[in-house]
Amino acid sequence: MATAKKRVIVVGGGLAGLSATIRLAEDGVDVDLFSMVPVKRSHSVCAQGGINACNEIARQQGYSEWMHFDETVLGGDFLADQPPVLEMCNWAPRIIDLLDRMGVPFNRTPEGQRALRLFGGSLFKRTFFAGATTGQQLLYALDEQTRRWEAEGRVTKYEFWEFLWPVIHDGACVGIVAQDMRTMQIRAFRGDAVVMATGGNGLVFGKSTMSVICTGGATSRCYQAGAKYANPEFIQVHPTAIPGEDKCRLISESARGEGGRVWVPRKPGDPRRPNDIPESERYYFLEERYPKYGNLVPRDIATREIFQVCLEGLGVGGGNMVYLDLGDVVKQIGREKVLAKLEGILEIYEKFVGTDPLAEPMKIFPAVHYSMGGLWCGYTKDDKTGGLKAGAPNNFMTNIPGLYVMGEASFAYHGANRLGANSLLSCIFDGLFGGPSIRNYVTDVARAAADAPQSAYEAVVKQESQKQDRLLKSAGDVNPYLLWQEMGKQMTENCTVVRRNEKLRQTLNLCQEWKHRYARVKLSDTGMWTNQNLSFARALGDMIVQAEAILQGALRRDESRGAHYKPDFPERDDTNFLKTTIATFDAATAAPVISYEPVDTSLIPPRARTYGKKEA
């Protein structure tokens, strides 16, 4: 009898999902690729600044893969397991070469070399870039490669399909249940393994720099199905964004990498226009407080400093704004060269604010940006190299056999704070390196999904259909959008830049209230064709579940580490908290159970993380 063809389901059409899809297809594995939006509109398209790697030009500065590794684990405040980080940094130069061959239009030097720019957390130029639309260029290149395999019948795309729940049989993941977002059909799909590459959970905080599809609903559903959720409390707040009524729009770190300077007037509430304020009356607070790194301190540090100067009443006009000034860069290299490097973000600013950011400093403020935490995943360490053992079936696998996680949905690389331009790298590395691990699992370890009983799939379809029916038939009085806005406001105020235990406890109490109110959610649209109201309301329940895990993790971690800052516990506490937070969902209480696991710091011992801060 012929052996059934192996098939893997990839959920998420961003860089992590596409890189895994391509690698699996190259290895002869069929792939079903699911995305809520057209692949080329996945949130990876919003990444702006660049992708980190060491190459020959960087080596001439004295840089190395080991230094990239050191910067990453230091940037994450030593909360990331070190073997996966080392492997990622060692692969980075090859990844850049691969992307170059795929046709990514990286910026070039006059000599034709791929150009490099400075980015936060490093004194070396080690960030490759394609203007200020690097994520878009990478996504388009990988989409082209994916469509090659689609044309050959190896990849089947399911765009406008929403993941609803994993199918687990005999303890292993053997498929998913998903919904066609147009016809609203709910159906099951068999897969010998499932890869979750669904990005972050910015909507838990209301407004963020993430796309409106970034609810975290998919990872929350896996967590509720039994997958461990690691380091949920670590949420990155990007220091420079444009606050908006609908969402916050990112102004990339590349603006500072190219020489942009952050400042506020020295006089509180100064009413003058920024160009009328002389140099002597400007407070370049990052440069004064961190003379070694200046405007290129890591994001968590820059965010807290911006937050602090605004609390001190020095924000623009006395409010929550600071200036990001590109005036010196324009003087040094000229307007046209600045546009060539930063046009994407400059267009965004001018479109949404209405002023020319090269003629007048930009007004910016921090915004929720990235989830360092995510689904827990394992790995096999290579004792010879200190990195990962290539092809090990458990690389990137969650605690549920057959359920893998990649990209921002994973907790693996960034610890307590992500260095800018490491996200694109981690996404592509996951798929490229993890593909053979998944192939080995489905060919050598897993029992074929074809052997799983149909009843296992039908049970999950029934579960999700009943969940949908409850929402459609609800006669409650709660507007899901208003409940979401309230949750986002409380989460942003009490669980982002500064965290105090009394506020976290108050928000946890509110979280119980949100759960009860969610049970009374009423839909404004009960039609069964492209019902986005249904999709959002369903995800809202999952966001509340995830918010509780974030709050519980933050409440229990009585220290300050990376993006997690408590004024009552201002120091890092390695004795008690050099460990990974693990949230496990208790179905009986519908609440998280928090435990901890050790962090592998075998390659670089933890050290103080000061970035040369000048003592006051």
Residue, then its C-alpha position, 0 to 999 in steps of 0.5 A: m500500500a502506498t504511503a500517504k503524502k505528508r502534509v503540514i499546515v502553516v497558519g500565518g502568511g507573514l515572513a515566518g509562515l512563508s519561510a517555513t512554507i518554502r523550506l518544507a516545499e523544497d523538502g518535498v512536503d505539501v503545505d496548506l498555508f492559512s492567512m486571514v488576509p492576502v499573504k502580501r498584506s500580512h503584518s510583516v509588510c509593516a516592518q520598516g528599519g532593517i534586518n541584522a547580520c554580520n557580513e564582511i563589511a561589518r567585520q572590517q569594523g571589528y564586528s562578529e556573529w558572536m558580538h551580534f549574539d552578545e548584543t541580543v542576549l544583553g538586549g533581552d536582559f539575559l532572559a532568552d535561552q542562549p543556544p537558539v539565539l547563537e544559532m540565529c546570529n550565526w545563520a544571519p549572514r547566510i540569510i542576507d545572502l539568500l534574500d539578496r539572491m531572491g531579489v530583495p532590493f537592499n540599499r547599496t553603497p557607491e561601491g555596490q556593497r549592501a549598505l548598513r545602518l546603525f540600530g539600537g543596542s549596537l555601536f556598529k553598523r550591522t543592519f541591512f535595509a531596503g529604504a524604510t520598507t524592508g519588511q515589505q520587500l522581504l515579504y514580497a520576495l518570499d511571496e514570489q518564492t511561495r507562488r512558485w511552489e503553489a504553481e507546482g501544486r506543492v503549496t495550497k493557499y487559504e487566504f481569508w481563512e481564520f484559524l479557530w482551534p487545533v485538532i489534538h488526538d492522542g496528545a498530538c496535533v493532527g490538524i486545525v479547524a478554520q473558518d472561511m471569512r467570506t462564506m463563514q463555513i467552518r471545516a477541519f483540515r488534516g495535517d501531520a504537523v501544524v506551524m503557528a506563525t500568527g504574530g503578536n497580540g497588540l490589540v490586547f492593548g487597544k491601540s498599538t503599531m500592529s495591524v488590526i488583525c494582530t489580536g493574539g487570538a490564534t496563540s490564545r486558542c492554542y494556549q487554551a487548548g493546552a500549549k504553554y504560554a511563555n513570558p507573557e508579561f514582556i511587551q515592547v513599547h516602541p519609543t517613536a510612534i505617531p499616536g492616532e485615533d484608530k491606531c499608532r503608526l510606527i516611526s522606525e528606529s531607522a530614523r535614529g539609526e541614520g542620525g535622527r535626534v530626540w529632544v524636548p525644549r528645556k523650558p517646560g511648556d515652551p510655546r514656540r515652534p521647534n525650529d524657533i528654539p535655539e540649540s542651547e535651549r534644547y534638551y537632547f536627553l538621550e545623548e546627555r544621559y547615555p553619552k556612549y549610545g545616545n539616541l541608539v540605546p535599546r528600545d525599552i530604555a529610550t521608551r522609559e526616558i521619553f516617558q520620564v521627561c514627559l512626566e517631568g513636564l518637559g514634553v512638547g507643549g507640556g503634553n505627551m510628545v517629544y521631538l524626533d529631529l532629522g534636521d542635522v541629517v539633512k544638513q549633512i547628506g542632503r534631502e534627496k539622500v535622506l529620502a532614499k533611505l527613509e522615504g517610507i516612514l517620511e511619507i507616513y508621517e506627512k500623510f497622517v500629521g500633515t507636516d514635512p518631517l524634513a522641514e520640521p521635527m516630528k512629534i512622537f510618543p511611545a506605543v505598544h509594538y511587539s510581543m517578546g512572549g509567546l507560545w513556549c517551544g523547545y530545542t535540542k542543543d548541539d554540544k559541539t557548537g553551543g547552538l542548535k542541533a540541525g534537524a532535531p524534531n523538537n526544535f520550535m515544537t511546543n509542549i504539544p507534539g506536532l504543534y510548532v511555533m515561529g516568528e513573533a508568536s514564539f517566545a524564543y529569542h528576545g527575552a525581556n526586550r527585543l533589539g530592533a531589526n532582530s524580528l525579521l531575522s528571527c522570522i526567516f531563521d525560524g522557517l529556514f532552520g526549522g523546516p527540516s526539523i518539521r520534515n523529520y518529525v512528520t516522516d520519522v516521528a509522527r503517526a500519520a494524520a490520515d490515521a486519526p479518526q474523523s470523529a476527532y475533527e468533527a468534535v472540534v468543528k462542533q465545538e467551534s460551531q456552538k461557540q459561533d452560535r452562542l455569539l450569534k444568538s446572544a441577547g446581551d447588552v454589551n458592545p464588543y468594541l466598547l468592551w475592547q476599548e476599555m480593556g485596551k485603555q486599562m492594559t496600556e495604562n497599567c501594564t506597559v511602560v511602568r507597572r505597579n502591583e496595586k494597579l496590576r491587581q486592580t486590572l486583574n479584578l477588572c479582567q474578571e469583570w470583563k469575562h462576565r461582561y463578555a458573556r453578554v456580548k451582542l453582535s450588531d451583525t448576525g449575517m452569515w457572509t463576511n461577518q467581521n463583527l463575529s470574528f472580532a467578538r470571538a477574538l475579544g474573548d481570547m484577548i481577555v484570556q490572554a490579558e489575564a496571563i499577561l497581568q498575572g505574569a507581570l504581578r508576580r515578577d517583582e523586579s525590573r528587567g527589560a520592558h518590564y519596569k516596576p518602580d517599587f522593584p527598580e533592580r534586576d533580580d537574578t536570584n529570584f527571577l532569572k527564569t522563564t515565566i510559564a502560563t498554563f491554562d486551567a480549563a476548570t477555572a478558566a485562569p492561568v497557572i503560573s510556574y517558572e523554568p530556568v534560562d540557559t545562560s551557559l554561553i554568556p554569564p549575566r552582567a549589568r545592563t547599563y549602556g554607559k548611562k551617566e549617573a545624575 
